[in-house]
Amino acid sequence: MPGGILGRKVGMTQVFTDAGVAVPVTIVKAGPCVVVQKKTPEQDGYNAVQLGFEEEKEYRSNKPLKGHFARAGLKPMRVLKELRVPDSNSYQVGEEIKADLFKAGERVDVVGISKGHGFTGGIKRHGFHRGPMTHGSKYHRRPGSLAAKGPARVFRGRKLPGHYGVERVTVQNLEIVQVDADRNMLIVKGAIPGSRGSLVLVKNSVKARS
């Protein structure tokens, strides 16, 4: 099985351990995903599988995508995602990947798009300190000196106010608390990026602690 699955963030809640301790968790509706295409070293130079997630009405797909799915003998999918695998020949086009790919107690990394916060100042966006609020100070939440006296310009990459959020974020080494294979639900300990209903990728952790 590939080391990941696509899903939707349902929301957060809490579960209780046998000792009565409340544990914050996030519920993810993971899959089912379908293998749409295989990439092999002989043909593509690397091993990977392309997963499709959520069936879509045919009229919403363009001609190239319709042909791509027709070659695989599948209905059009809303989401396509390619995942690297050790050996793509061990998978079959049309094979279904479900939430039982993972087991309770395993560690995973969750990738998603963070919530958007619009245009924000340096304090909220980068954690800058504010200036004094009393004694006649007129400097409160502004960026301050840009340290550009010599070259008389602002260097690229300077931390300034601007658009905050809507970025690809990976939260690593989260524990799977419970797997509901019948409803394709994963219960993951802690918070994951994105708003409710957003697309996420759950994959094997690269820094799993033993």
C-alpha positions in Angstrom: 0.0 0.0 0.0 1.2 3.6 -0.6 2.4 5.5 2.4 -0.4 8.1 2.3 -4.1 8.8 1.7 -6.1 11.8 0.8 -9.0 13.0 3.0 -11.1 15.9 4.3 -10.8 17.5 7.7 -14.1 17.0 9.5 -13.3 18.9 12.7 -11.9 18.7 16.2 -13.3 17.0 19.3 -11.9 15.1 22.3 -11.7 11.5 23.4 -11.1 10.1 26.8 -8.4 7.6 27.8 -9.0 4.7 30.2 -7.6 6.9 32.9 -10.2 9.6 32.2 -7.8 12.1 30.6 -9.3 14.2 27.8 -7.2 14.1 24.6 -7.8 16.7 21.8 -8.2 15.0 18.4 -9.0 15.8 14.8 -11.3 13.7 12.7 -10.3 13.1 9.1 -12.5 11.4 6.5 -9.7 9.5 4.7 -10.5 8.1 1.3 -11.5 5.9 -0.4 -8.8 6.7 -3.0 -8.2 4.9 -6.3 -5.0 4.2 -8.1 -5.3 6.1 -11.4 -1.8 5.7 -12.8 1.5 4.1 -12.0 4.9 5.7 -12.7 7.8 3.3 -13.3 11.6 3.9 -13.5 11.7 2.4 -17.0 9.0 4.8 -18.4 9.1 7.8 -16.1 12.4 7.6 -14.2 11.0 7.1 -10.8 8.4 5.0 -8.8 5.1 6.7 -7.9 1.4 6.1 -7.9 -1.3 8.7 -8.8 -4.3 8.6 -6.5 -7.8 9.9 -7.3 -10.1 11.2 -4.6 -13.8 12.0 -4.7 -15.8 11.2 -7.9 -16.8 14.2 -10.0 -19.5 14.7 -12.6 -18.1 14.0 -16.1 -19.2 17.4 -17.5 -16.9 19.2 -15.0 -13.8 17.5 -16.4 -12.0 18.8 -19.6 -11.1 16.5 -22.5 -7.5 15.7 -21.4 -8.7 14.6 -17.9 -11.6 12.6 -19.4 -9.1 10.7 -21.6 -6.7 10.2 -18.7 -9.4 8.6 -16.6 -10.9 6.6 -19.5 -7.5 4.9 -20.1 -7.6 3.7 -16.5 -11.3 2.6 -16.9 -12.4 5.0 -14.1 -14.9 7.8 -13.6 -13.5 11.3 -13.3 -12.1 12.3 -9.9 -12.1 15.7 -8.4 -8.6 15.5 -6.8 -5.4 13.9 -8.3 -2.3 13.5 -6.1 1.0 11.7 -6.9 2.8 9.8 -4.1 6.3 8.3 -4.3 6.5 4.6 -3.5 9.3 2.1 -3.2 7.9 -0.1 -6.0 5.0 0.9 -8.2 4.7 -2.5 -9.8 3.1 -3.8 -6.6 0.0 -1.7 -7.3 -2.8 -2.2 -9.7 -4.7 0.6 -11.6 -8.2 0.7 -10.1 -7.0 -0.5 -6.7 -8.8 1.1 -3.8 -7.0 2.6 -0.8 -9.1 3.0 2.4 -8.6 4.3 5.9 -7.5 0.8 7.1 -4.1 1.7 5.5 -3.2 2.9 9.0 -3.6 1.4 12.4 -4.1 2.9 15.9 -0.8 3.9 17.5 1.0 4.6 14.2 2.7 8.0 13.6 1.7 10.1 10.6 2.5 13.5 9.0 -0.5 15.6 7.9 -0.1 18.1 5.0 -2.7 20.8 4.4 -3.3 24.4 3.4 -3.3 26.7 6.5 -6.2 29.1 7.2 -6.1 32.5 5.6 -5.9 35.6 7.8 -5.9 38.3 5.1 -3.5 41.3 5.3 -1.9 41.3 8.8 0.8 43.4 10.5 4.2 42.2 11.5 3.2 41.4 15.1 0.6 38.8 14.1 2.4 37.6 11.0 5.9 37.3 12.3 5.7 37.7 16.1 7.4 41.1 16.2 7.4 43.0 19.5 5.4 46.2 19.8 6.7 49.5 20.9 5.9 51.4 24.1 2.3 52.5 24.4 2.8 55.4 26.8 5.0 58.5 27.5 4.2 60.1 24.2 5.4 57.3 22.0 3.9 57.3 18.5 5.5 53.9 17.7 3.2 51.0 18.6 2.7 48.3 16.0 4.6 49.6 13.0 7.5 47.6 11.4 10.2 50.0 12.6 13.7 50.4 11.0 14.3 48.3 7.9 18.1 48.5 8.4 18.7 49.6 4.8 20.7 52.8 5.2 23.8 51.7 3.3 22.4 50.3 0.1 19.3 52.6 0.3 16.9 49.8 -0.6 15.0 47.1 1.2 16.4 43.6 0.7 14.3 40.9 -0.8 12.8 38.6 1.9 12.5 41.2 4.6 9.8 40.4 7.1 7.0 42.9 6.7 3.2 43.2 7.0 1.4 41.3 4.2 -0.9 38.4 3.4 -0.8 35.8 6.1 -1.8 32.1 5.8 -3.0 30.0 2.8 0.3 28.2 2.8 1.2 24.5 2.6 1.9 23.3 6.1 3.1 19.9 7.4 2.5 18.8 11.0 4.8 16.0 11.8 4.7 12.9 14.0 1.0 12.9 15.0 -0.4 9.8 16.6 -3.4 7.9 15.2 -5.8 7.4 18.1 -8.4 5.4 16.4 -9.4 4.0 12.9 -13.0 3.6 11.8 -12.6 1.5 8.6 -16.3 1.2 8.0 -16.8 4.9 7.7 -13.3 5.7 6.5 -12.5 7.9 9.5 -9.1 8.6 11.1 -8.9 10.1 14.6 -5.6 11.9 14.9 -4.2 13.3 18.1 -3.7 17.1 18.1 -4.5 19.8 15.5 -3.9 19.7 11.7 -3.7 22.6 9.3 -6.7 23.9 7.4 -10.3 24.7 8.0 -13.2 22.2 8.2 -13.8 20.5 4.9 -10.3 21.3 3.6 -8.2 18.7 1.7 -5.4 17.0 3.6 -2.8 14.4 2.9 -2.1 11.8 5.6 1.2 10.0 5.1 3.7 7.9 7.0 5.8 9.9 9.4 9.4 10.6 8.4 10.4 11.3 12.0 8.4 8.7 13.9 9.8 8.2 17.4 10.3 4.6 18.4 
